[in-house]
Amino acid sequence: MITESDDASDRRKACRDCGELKPLDDFPRTPRRADGRGTYCKSCYSIRYRKYRERKAAAQGRVIRPRRQLAPGQKWCPACNTAKAASSFPSNRSARDGLAAYCKPCHNAIGKAAKDRLYGSTRDYHLRRRYGLTSADVEAMIEAQGGTCATCAAKPEHVDHDHATGNVRGVLCFNCNQALGNVRDDEMTLHRLARYLRRHAPVVDVRFGSRFEAALDTYLHGPAA
């Protein structure tokens, strides 16, 4: 039975199982029927479908695990077999509930295991994804640099690349890599900083006293004040 109304959202229908008069939106869609909705409400349909699955499993010698009853705001992690708060799960926009299937610790552990299995390590995974390199490629670059940072004698730790072209330039220590990032690879800013340090140095550094350096400094910035 369907109650008539001028507003489609107010139309109601009686469920064949529970007999309750419910809005059409409480019934699953069935294009083959005149009203476009099934004869059982969604709650009753779920119960019927569950019983159907149990009968089918029994005929095949299987047992369907009982439905878990979780408190509101909780989600079950199948990896650690624990019910946890929804905030313990990372987000996943493609999932129905907007959350990943595994809790954050299990999600991270499973992801790391997959990266280790497919790429050898998490480091290799990120090197391939970001720069198209392997750990062996990076080690070869460090060896070609003399085993140190490409610009100083510190330990090389970070792959440096041109943010405009994406080309890898070398392997830098943390401080040098951070310095380039802070000035956004601007050569003029770096030159001004070097000039600033020389101007305020208590003792003139003879390494920067060459004719070429003086000519470059004058060309870029004019005569020193």
N, C-alpha and C positions, 0 to 999 in steps of 0.2 A: 504494500500500500504506500502511495506517495501523496503527500499533502501538497496542494497547489498554492502558489504564491506568485505575486508579481516579481519579486526579487528571487533570482535563482539561488542565492546564498541561503535563503530561508526555507527552501524546499527540504522536506524530511521524508525518511523512508524507514519502514519497519524491518528489522533484521529477522530472518527466518529462524535463527537459533535462539537468541536471547529475547526476541519479541519487542525490543525497545525501539521507540521512534527516534531516529537520529538524523543529523544533517547528512546530506549526500556526500559531503567531503569525508565522512567517517567510513565510507565504503570504498573498496578498491575499484579502480577503473576497469571497465569491461566494455570495450567498443561494440561487442556483438549484441548487447542488450539495448533496448530502446532508450533507457535513461542514462546509458553509458556507465552504469555502476553495477557491482556485483550484488548478489542476494544476501550475502553475509557481511556484517560490519567487520572492520579490520581486526578487532580483538578476537571475534569468533572465528574469523578466517585463519588467524594465526594458530588458534587452538586446533582447528580441523587439520591444518597443514602439518602441525606437529604430530598429531595422531597418525596421519598418513605416512609420514617419514618413519615413525616407530614401527608400524605394521610392515613396511617395506624392508626395514633393517632386520626385523625379526625373521622375515621370510628368507633373508640372505645369511642368517646366522650372526648378525651384528647387533650391537647395542648402542643406541644414541645416548650420549652423556646427558645427564639431567640439566635443565636450564638453571643457570646461576642467578641467584637473587642478590643483586648489588644495591647498596645504599645509594641514594641520590648523590650525584657528583662524583661517583666512583667508576673505575674502568678496570677490566681484568687484563693483566699482562700474561700472555700464554708462555712467555719464556721463563719467567720466575714463578709462575703459577700463584700470583698474588693479586689481590684487589687493592688498588691504590687510588689516591685522589686524582682527578682529571688533570690537575696542574702538574702531576708527575710525568705526564706524557708530552713529547714534542708535538708541535702542530703539523698537520698534513691537510692542506686545503682540498685534496682530491677525495679524502675519506668522508663518509656520511656524517660522522660526528666532529669532523675537523681535527681529529687527533690521530697520531701514528698508532700502529698496532701494538708496539712494545713501549714500556716505560723508558725513561731517559737513560738510566744505566744500561739496561739490556739493549736499547737501540744503539747506543754508542759501542757496546761490546760486539754486537752483531755486525755493525758497519765496519769496525776495525778488522774483524776476522775476514770479512769479504774483501777488503782492500789488501790485506796481507795475502790472501789466497790468489787474487787476480793480478796484483801488481808487485807483490813482494813485501811491501810495507806501506804504511800510511804516507810516509815521506815521498816514496816513489809515485804514489797516486797523485799527490798534489803537484809534484814536479811535472808529471805528464800532462795533467789537466791545465796547469797555468802556463808552462813554458815549453811543453813538448820535449822535455829532457828526462833522462834516467839518472839514477845516483851515480852510475859510472861516468856519464857525461860531465856531471858537476865535479867529480873527483879529478877528471882529466883537466878541466878548466883550472882548478886550484893548483894542480901540479904545474901547469903552464905558467901560472902566476908566481911560482917559486914557493908555493905552500903557504902563502900569507894572503892578506887582503889585497885587492888589486891596487889600492891607493896608500896603504900603510903596512906596518909590520904586524898588525893584530890578526887574530884568528878569523879566517873567512867563514861566515855562517849564512849569509843571505844572497840568493841569486838576484842580481840587479838587472833591470830591463828598461828600455826606453818606453815610457808610457804613451808616447805618440805613435810609434811604429810597432811596439810589442817585441822588438828585437832584444835578445839577451846580450848584455854588455860584459858581464864578469860576475865575480863573487866577492862581496864586500863584508867587512865586519859590521857589527851592529851599529856602532857610532857613525861610520861613513855612510851606511845605507840610510840611517835616520837623518843625517845631515842633508843628503840629496833630496830626501822626501820633504824635509822642512822648507827648502828653498825651491821645491818643485822643478828641479833640474835646470834652474836659471843660471847660466854661466856668468851673466853680468852681476848677479847678486853675490855669487861666490868670489868674483874678482874684487868687488867692493869690500867684502869682508876681509879678504887678504890684505887689501890696501889699508883698511882700518886698523888691522893688527900691526902692520909695519909702522904706521904713523904713530901708534901709541906704545910701541915696544920700548922698554927702557934701554935696550942696546940694539943698535942697528944690525940686522942679520945680513951678513955679506952674501949669503946665498941668493938674495933677491936684488943684488946690486948690479946685475949684468946690464949691458947696453940694451939687449933685447927686451928685458923686463921693464926697464925704464921707458923705452920707446913705446911698448905696448900700453903701459899705464898712462902715458901722456896722450896716446892716440884715443884710448877709450874714455878717459876722464878729464883730459886737459892737464895743465901744470898743477902740481901739488900745491896746496895752500901753504 
